[in-house]
Amino acid sequence: QDWQRNGIPLSACDAVVRHMYNDFDADRCMELINPLAGPPGPSMPDIARVALRNFREALLHFHMSLSEFFISDFTEIFWAVGQEHLRSFKGVLSAAQASEVARRMADIPEAKDRQLQDQSITDARAELYEECQSVLGLLQRRKGISFSECVDDLFAGVIEARWKARGGLESFAEAA
């Protein structure tokens, strides 16, 4: 009840965020939360407090932005493929259209400022290719595939692998 009336200690906010995210993600999230701390501020995290509502809103904002960015490539490609083939696209792709989405997801433009010889990026690109090949095999047995089925099931591994191949949260931080 003290936290509801007086706010959450900044140190507790940090602990929650670090429980939810890896260190890199947590640091980015805390950049949004630290300025919300009331007196005496981030220099004394056990005393500084953040209003519960403000903490919740900052956490939700960070998570939603991260989630939207995470699937943004897939979303853009899915809708582009659907609209190329049908004038009144209703959000369900044929197996051939979904296969085209997989092929486009495997194609990542070269990053201009990123060290492409980085082994983790090279490994992630190989993983992406393998995931796309796996999806192409599964799609042959399907008739219609909705956006939700793609994101939640069929393309989940492809989306994750593309995220890694593009640089993960670092690319999110650059875009934000």
ABEGO torsion letter per residue (X at the ends): XAAAAAEBBAAAAAAAAAAABBAAAAAAAAAAAAAABBOAEAABAAABBBBAAAAAAAAAAAAAAAAAAAAAAAAAAAAAAAAAABABBAGBBBAAAAAAAAAAAABBBBBAABBAABAAAAAAAAAAAAAAAAAAAAAAABABBBAAAAAABAAAAAAAAAAAAAGEAAAAAAAX
